[in-house]
Amino acid sequence: MLRTVNRVLVALAGLLLVALGAAVLIGALDLRRRRHLSLPSAWPFQGPHDVLLSDADRRTWRTEGWWWPVVLAALGLAVLLSLWWLLAQLRRRRLREVTVDCGDGEVAVVRGAALEEVIAAEAESLDGVEHATVALTGRRTAPSVRVSLTLGPRAAPSEALSSLTDGVLASATGSAGLPRLPVRVRLSALRHRAERVG
């Protein structure tokens, strides 16, 4: 759902910016007069010296009693929605538990944190891997995993990646009785001082 909200917000922001940019460009270049464009009467910029809101427009509603409460409520709502969206971006959805099919019609439940710890411990035992961070995402019946590996100075990334996918994750998939375990791996190198060759 968050991905859909992000796409809708980006699309709306893009459309708003394109429309505002077109309005400013048409007004600044005076295209209405030069190219004889027929624009609506409510078009915000009629010429290069126009402003978005004139003094009269800005003062129209100030004397009304409902104006300031509506403005403050709209701004407060915008701030709350912005904070919700920001917190939703920062929150990582982790699985609390994974459902495992026992094969006899019964299901077992494995704690997500325990499975993450096991995968991380096995990944850190691989040759050249200094640190591993694992996060389970997705649904209880169809989990996926994000793995971040920090490689040492002499590690071969291709070997570490194949050992992770063919060894650690294949073992975790089989142990948990999952038909498949989609994975997203992020590799980074441990910073180290350059060695002197001599």
C-alpha positions in Angstrom: 0.0 0.0 0.0 2.8 2.4 0.9 4.3 1.9 -2.6 1.0 2.9 -4.2 0.7 6.0 -2.0 4.2 7.0 -2.9 3.5 6.6 -6.6 0.3 8.6 -6.4 1.9 11.4 -4.4 4.9 11.6 -6.8 2.5 11.6 -9.8 0.3 14.4 -8.2 3.4 16.5 -7.2 4.8 16.0 -10.8 1.5 17.1 -12.4 1.2 20.1 -10.1 4.8 21.2 -10.8 4.4 20.8 -14.6 1.1 22.8 -14.5 2.6 25.6 -12.4 5.8 25.6 -14.5 3.7 25.9 -17.7 1.6 28.7 -16.3 4.7 30.6 -15.2 6.5 30.0 -18.5 3.5 31.1 -20.6 3.1 34.3 -18.5 6.8 35.1 -18.3 7.4 34.7 -22.1 4.1 36.6 -22.8 3.0 33.8 -25.1 -0.6 34.8 -24.8 0.0 38.1 -26.7 2.9 36.9 -28.9 1.3 33.7 -30.1 -2.3 34.8 -29.7 -3.1 31.9 -27.3 -6.6 31.7 -26.1 -6.3 31.0 -22.4 -9.1 30.8 -19.8 -10.0 34.0 -17.9 -8.9 32.4 -14.6 -5.4 31.8 -15.9 -3.0 32.9 -13.1 -0.4 34.7 -15.2 -1.6 37.0 -17.9 1.8 38.6 -18.7 5.4 38.9 -17.6 4.6 41.4 -14.8 1.7 39.5 -13.2 1.8 38.0 -9.8 0.0 34.9 -8.6 -2.0 36.7 -5.9 -2.6 40.4 -6.0 -2.9 42.5 -2.8 -6.7 42.5 -3.2 -6.8 38.7 -3.6 -4.8 38.2 -0.5 -7.0 40.4 1.6 -10.3 39.2 0.3 -11.1 36.6 3.0 -9.1 38.0 6.0 -12.1 39.8 7.5 -14.3 36.7 7.4 -14.5 34.9 10.8 -14.0 31.4 9.4 -10.9 32.2 7.3 -8.1 31.8 9.9 -9.5 28.6 11.5 -9.8 27.0 8.1 -6.3 28.0 7.1 -4.8 26.8 10.4 -6.8 23.5 10.2 -5.7 22.9 6.6 -2.0 23.6 7.5 -2.3 21.3 10.6 -3.8 18.5 8.5 -1.0 19.0 5.9 1.7 18.7 8.6 0.1 15.6 10.2 -0.2 13.9 6.8 3.4 14.8 6.0 4.6 13.4 9.3 2.6 10.2 8.8 4.1 9.8 5.3 7.6 10.4 6.6 7.2 7.9 9.5 5.8 5.3 7.1 8.9 5.7 4.9 11.3 5.3 7.9 9.5 2.3 9.4 10.7 -1.0 8.1 8.1 -3.7 7.9 9.6 -6.7 9.4 7.8 -10.0 9.8 7.2 -11.1 13.4 6.6 -14.7 12.4 6.8 -17.0 9.5 4.3 -19.8 8.9 6.0 -23.2 8.1 4.1 -26.1 6.5 4.9 -29.3 8.4 3.9 -31.5 5.5 1.2 -33.4 7.5 -1.5 -30.7 7.2 -0.3 -28.9 10.3 1.6 -25.6 10.3 4.2 -24.3 12.7 5.1 -20.7 13.4 8.7 -19.6 13.5 9.6 -16.2 15.1 10.9 -13.9 12.4 13.6 -12.5 14.6 15.0 -16.0 15.3 15.2 -16.8 11.6 16.9 -13.4 10.9 19.5 -14.1 13.6 20.2 -17.6 12.2 20.6 -16.3 8.7 22.8 -13.4 9.9 25.0 -15.7 12.0 25.5 -18.2 9.1 26.2 -15.3 6.7 28.8 -13.8 9.0 30.6 -17.2 9.2 31.2 -17.1 5.4 34.7 -16.4 4.2 35.4 -12.7 3.8 32.1 -11.5 5.4 32.7 -9.2 8.3 29.2 -8.3 9.2 25.7 -9.3 8.0 22.3 -7.6 8.6 19.1 -9.5 7.8 15.5 -8.4 7.6 12.5 -10.5 6.8 9.7 -8.7 4.9 6.6 -9.8 3.0 3.8 -12.0 4.2 3.8 -14.8 6.8 3.2 -17.4 4.2 5.4 -15.9 1.5 8.4 -14.1 3.2 11.2 -12.4 1.4 14.6 -11.4 2.9 16.9 -8.4 2.6 20.5 -9.1 3.4 23.3 -6.5 3.8 26.8 -7.9 3.8 29.9 -6.0 4.8 32.9 -7.6 3.1 36.5 -7.6 4.3 39.4 -6.3 2.3 40.4 -9.6 0.7 36.8 -10.9 0.1 35.6 -11.8 -3.4 32.1 -10.4 -3.8 31.0 -13.1 -6.3 32.1 -15.9 -4.0 30.4 -14.3 -1.0 27.2 -13.9 -3.0 27.1 -17.4 -4.3 27.9 -18.8 -0.9 25.1 -16.8 0.6 22.5 -17.8 -2.0 23.5 -21.4 -2.6 24.5 -22.2 1.0 22.9 -20.1 3.7 19.7 -19.1 2.0 19.1 -22.5 0.4 19.5 -24.0 3.9 17.1 -21.5 5.5 14.6 -22.1 2.7 14.7 -25.9 3.2 14.7 -25.7 7.0 11.7 -23.4 7.1 9.8 -25.6 4.5 9.4 -22.6 2.2 8.8 -23.2 -1.5 10.9 -20.1 -2.3 12.6 -17.3 -0.5 13.2 -14.2 -2.6 16.3 -12.3 -1.6 17.7 -8.8 -2.1 21.4 -8.5 -1.3 23.3 -5.3 -0.7 27.1 -5.6 -0.6 29.4 -3.1 0.9 33.2 -3.1 1.6 34.8 -2.6 4.9 37.0 0.5 4.8 40.7 -0.2 5.3 44.0 1.5 4.9 45.8 0.9 1.6 48.5 -1.7 1.8 52.0 -0.9 0.8 53.5 -3.1 -1.9 57.2 -3.2 -1.6 
